[in-house]
Amino acid sequence: ERINAAELSSHLGDILARQEARQIFQQALKEDREALRKHLAELSPTGLHLWCHRAASALTMLNQPYLVQLVRRLDVLYEAAPRSEVQQVGASLLDMYDFLLDLLNSARDPCQPGLPSSGRQ
């Protein structure tokens, strides 16, 4: 499974067509991505668990079950799995955050694919 960009666009398009809302959302995604990088580097069980809980809640709003499943998988793996497996799932999540940020960036230009811009800024 992967991110369903069409569903994401229809789910969030009107909200994110507004520049201010999109910028807030982008900043939150960037902060989450950087926090994940930090927790993966440290492999702090407490920090990673708290990040997973927060991220799963936030990503649920995107109506993207695949992302929530990845976060939950990471939450389960960090205690029992080898470091390499935790890093692999973490890398997949980082890629997904990059994809979401790219999608939001493409929404700035109505000629580019991505979330629709309703002309409101």
N, C-alpha and C positions, 0 to 999 in steps of 0.2 A: 504494500500500500504506500501511498504518497499523499502529499498535500493535494487536495482538490481545489485548484485555483479558481475554477468557475464557481464552485459553491462558496468559496471564500469571498470572491468578488461580489456575488449577489447578497451574501450575508452582511458584509461590512461596507459595501460600495458607497452607499449614501452617507454614512458617517464619515468615512475616510476621504470622501471627496472634498471635505472641508479641510483646508490646509492646517488649521490650528489643531484639529483632532488628530490628523495624520501625524503631525510633528510630535504630539504627546505620545501617541502609540509607538512611533519609531523610537523615541527616546527610551520608552519602557522596554522595548525589545532589545535595544542595544545594551541597556543596563543588565537585563537578564542574561544576555549572551556573555557579557564580560564576567558576571558573577559565576556562571557555569564554568567558564575557562578557569577561573580562580579555584573553584571547588574541585575541579578535575585535577588540577596541578597539585593541590594539597591532599586530595582524597580524604578530606575530613568528613567522617560519617555524619556528624551533626549538621555541618554546613550543607552538605549535599542533600541530606534528608529534608532540611528546611527549604532549600532551593526547589527540590522536586515538588514539595507540597504547594509552594507558592506558584510555581510554573504551571502545574497541572490545573490549578484553579483558573489562572489567567488564560491558558490555552483552551480551556473548555468553552470560553466565550467565542472562540473562533469557529466552533462547530467542526473541528478537525480531529476525529477520534484517533487517527494515526499518531498525531503529535502527543496526545495525552497518553496513549499506550507506550510510546517511547519513554516518556518521562517516568511513568509508573514502572517500566522495566528497569530503568536506571536506578530507581529508588530501591527496588528489590535486589538488584545485582551488587550494589556497593558493599554489602556486608559479606556476601558469600562467594561471589565470583572472582576469578583472577583479575588482576588490574587491567590486563589487556582487553578483556571483555567489557569492563566498565568504560575504558577509554574508547572502545569502538562504538558503543551506544552513545557516549558523550559526543563523539565526533559526528555521528549522524544527527544528533540534536543541534549541534553547532551549524551544520550544513543547512538544516531546516530553518534556523534563525536567519542565516544569510539569505536564503531564498525568500523568506517573508519580507526581509528588509529590502531586497531587490524589487520585489513586487510592489511594495509601498513606494519606493523611489520611482518606479515606472508610472505610478498613478499621477505623478506631478505633471506629466506631459500627456495631454489627451490624445496625441497621435501615437503614443506608445501603447503596447499591450499592457494589461494590468487592470487595476481597479478603475472603474469608470469615473471620470471627472464630470460632475454635473454642471460645471461652469462656475460653481460657487467656490470662492477661495477664502 
